Amino acid sequence: MKKATSVKELSAVLVGSNISQKYQVGNIILGRQAFDLVDVKCCCERAEGDVCGRRVTLVKPPGWLPGYELCNTSELFKTEAILSITPGLHGFILVINAELPFKTVNKKATKQHLQHFFGDKVWDHTIVVFIHKGRLTHKPIEEYISTKGAPLQSLLEACGNRYHVLCDDGTDNVEKVKELFEKIDTMVAENNCYEINSTLIQNAELKRREVDKKAEELRLQSQQERQKLRNLLTEPTLNLRILMVGWVFSGKSATGNSILSAEVFHSGDRTVKALKQSGEVAGRDIVIVDTPGWWKFFPAIFNPSLLKSEILKGVSLCSPSPNVILLAVPLDTSFTDEQRRVIEGNMRLFGQRVWRHVIVLFTFGDALGDKIIEQHIESEGKPLRWLIEKCGNRYHVLNNTSAAGDQVTELLEKMEEMVAGNSSFYLSAYPDTDDPQLQEDRCDKSTENKDENTTKEIREQLIIEWDRRNWKTYQSLEGSRKEPPSMSDDDLQSDGSDWEEEQTEDRLEDDQGCFNLEDSGDDATLIGWKRLLEREWSRREWAMEQASWIPLFSPDSAATSEPDIGRLHISRKKVTTWLKTQRTSSANGTASNTGCKEKKKKKRGTSMRDNPPRQVPRAQQAGKKKGRRNLLKRINEIN
């Protein structure tokens, strides 16, 4: 081991998820409130100070949503994180909130993001810092690590088992900070300073310049189109009937509350029923109808019929019809072709003409920081640009955590401009008659009917799992209203209800992108569908964390008794059986040409006496093959 030499200047980057409390670690090290008390912004923060006889420079790049895979992080966040590093960097401080669970999904997200941002050599220059509020005061850190299990231990091994503990309980951390500096000195003595990957930086800088140029062009184009519509207005203000649609936890309800300046919609949990509220805003009579959200990662075919009927009921509540449809899209996550297909499939419920009445509303606007929304749109590329163009370049960004009224006023003005250029929206009796995609869907109607039972099981699984997790959260909140349910010791250990299999997940640990059935193997199909389910649960946990774990469940709406656990297990078994069936179909019925040839060769070499052929009518064989092809086609479209 090389002898550690104390340096007069220390430069480090604070990395971690959006709930890791990187800002708190930075403030403790510098001994002052140098960083904003949030970790959700997509911009970098830099702070300096004299600490323990050294000139310390700390950089806090954007983090990632906890448990989210790399492909779910927006491109703007990724670019800003890559460009956060500077020459002469001594190391990375990976912050982990010791008050929260650390599961396989957290480990996987951490590894994916750090390697994407800083390259494979990042681990030689990383030290883990656990931050807590007194939880570990009477417990050795080694005991804490052992209770956390394999995911945390695996991450620490990647970092050369370098770790440190800081306590955010108001006590003096001077000695702890000095000890942290000494550990960083030792790490630098062993591995030298971090060497910047020039290619990575150059590509990120090139991408930023291209995005900035296109973003300015889009901003000017949007302004010009707004002015044209503004000239069509014949009245100073218009009465607006607004229909809110979007994903679960996309911020629809919070947006309705912001527009009406009142807590009239239940924000923080999944909307179940269409709800109408009204009020006067800036001299306008406003009617807002909030509707249930659809799943972000599952296509429209997996929506229960009740959800579709409630959304259509929302249209009728905007009597005589809505003249504005707000499509809520969170901007703190990526928008890939997967999300484009899901939105397009769900919006097809309204008919092809719906797009002339839609404004894309980007929620969670606080995540933008000092960036503009056009930079996010251009960073995400074709899928999001497709949606914006489909809506006639109509979009708005809203920060529901801000009480500033000008953002709502501007949104209302954009609505009026759109209404001035369009008649009111009406559901078509024969929607999408000219839509080629719909015609293709009709051709596959028989296949869709055959798959109805399987999709029904997936729908049931989604609802049951969601309701059960709500029940668990409610019970935890009943026990302690002061801290989040996942902070209890019971929740730190897996209770077996989570659909998370560490061994199978580790098989795909090196995957840098989200699951794609087209590229999957036998076991990957099963794992991929489970991953879609887990991605929905990750979104739920993050949304509840953003709500600061306030009591989201009123006694009238919350379940006070545990859901039928037997029904839950039966549902899981059905879904697992179906997933395995798809895996078998993929492996046997739709193998590649090479695989088919190998199977034929194997058949020729096998005695007919040992394996007598099964007598199946040719028509039945052809029907099964066609059914498998159609089923695989739909599965590939889904993913």
Phi, psi and omega in degrees: 000129179288148179287130181282132178249128180289131180257151181283335178237141181228127180236126182216157179246129177271117182236157179155176181286176182288351177245015182280345183066047175301319181301323181292319177296317178299318180292324178294316181297315183277350177073021179200170178277083183270336183243148176300149184277043175215155179236018188261352185284151182269010179254158178274146173241143180229138179215149181229162178182162176265116184226125176052042178076014180234154171268110188254130175242124179240137177240132178244099178281171176301147176262206179220158179290134186300130179080359180273138177289164183304322183291348178266359178267134184295151183294328179295320176297315182299313182298316180295324179293318180297319183278007180280340185276148180229161178300150179080022182284127181278331179173179180246135176256105180273112185266130177234127178284110183288352180276351185241156179297154174229102186255184180300320180296325178291318178296316182295317179298319180297313181295316181300314184290315182296319180290325177291318182289315194235002177090171184292337182279002183300329186291334178288349185233024184240136172236136181272132175241121176270128179249136180209171180247046179100359183295325185260011185300319183253023181223128177300144182298327180296324178292320178298316181297319182293326180286337180288337175092191189297320183303312181291319181297321178296319179294319179296323177298321178298329180269017179068026181054037175263122180207162181208163183233133173234143183247127180258065179238017178089356180281165181284123183254017185302311181295322179294321178293319178299320178294323177297317179300319180296322178293322177294322177301317179296318179298318179293322179297326181278322189239003183065185179283163179287130178264125183288136174279101186299324180296318179298316181293316181299317179296320180293319179295320178297317180296319180298318180296317180296318179296315181299320180294312180293325180296319179294321178296317179295319180298315180294319179297318180296319178297319180296317180292325176296318181296321178299316179291325179299327180291342180275346182293131179252349179237149180296324177220155178235148172282137189240136174242109193249129175253123180263126178225161178153189180291165166298135180061037176267356178094020181296309183296318179297325178294317177301319178295321180294319181295316183273355180056041180202151179274073183260341176250147181279102182264139176118352177217172183291127177288133184253321184241147173293133185227133182253133175222155182216166179178175178255126182229119177051043177079011180243143171276118186245130171243127179236132176242118177268136183239159176299144179271154175265168181289148182283324188253349180255134182295172185300334181298338181267003176282137176292153181298329179297322179296315180298317181293325179290324177295316178293328175296324178299325177297316181290332178292337177274052186298135002283336175189157178290142172254359175219133172241116178264118178261106183280127179227113178295136181262002179272006175229171181287161174232097184260179177297333176299314179290325178300315181295320180297314179295314180300318180295320180285323179289342178298342178300331183268349184100160186294333183282359184296330189296334180287354181244010187255137168242128176282121180252111178276116180264174184059045183296342179296339181289344181292328183064234180266012178269166176251157186297329180296330177293322177294316181300312183289331178294322182287339172084209190305314184302313182285324176297324177302314182295317181296316179294325178299329180264019177067034181059034176258119181203160179205151178244137185228130175258102184287351178271353181258141180267006182297124183279343184293330180291326176288318179300316179296322177297316179297323178294320178295323177296314180299319179298319179293317180297324180297331181264000182221156169277174181294157180276136175226140176293137179274140177292333178230075186293145170061035182295336180260007183276115181297329179295321179294320178299322178294322178296323180293326178297329181263018186299322180297319178296320181297320179295322179294329182273002186300320181295321180290317178294330178297321179294321178296316178303314181297319180299315181300312183292315182296314180298317181298311182296323180293319179294325174298318180296316179299317179296318181297317180297321179295319180293327177296323181287324181208115180273358189265339183221155183298150183301326183286358178272350180286153182298327181297323183280347178289337178257145179292133181265005178088348181277338179290139181270065185229120181244104188297320183294316180289326178295322182295338178297328181254024186297331183276354180296130180260348180243170178289161186297138177227118184297334182295332182255011189268157175260199185298298183291333184295329180298313180297314181297321182298318179292322176296325180294323176300318178297315181295328178294324176294320180292325178298319178298319181296313182297320181293320180297321178290325176296319178298329180281007178061025177056034174293156180299099185277347189245116177282154180303333182285329187256339185274144176285130180260355176235151185295136175301158183299107183292330178295318178297323179297312182293323177298317179298315179300319181296318179297315181295316180299318178299317179295317180299318178295326177297317178295322178297317180294320178297319180295321183284321187261317188272335184227042179289165179291166181302321180297317181296321180296320180296319180295322178295321179295318179299318181296323179296318181297327183276000183253139181293135177295333181290322180288322183230078180299139182293143178278129183276103178238129179306143181301319181299321179292320178299314181297321179295320180293318179298316179297319179297320180294319180297316180295321180295315179296325179298317180291322179297318180293325177295324181296322185248000000 
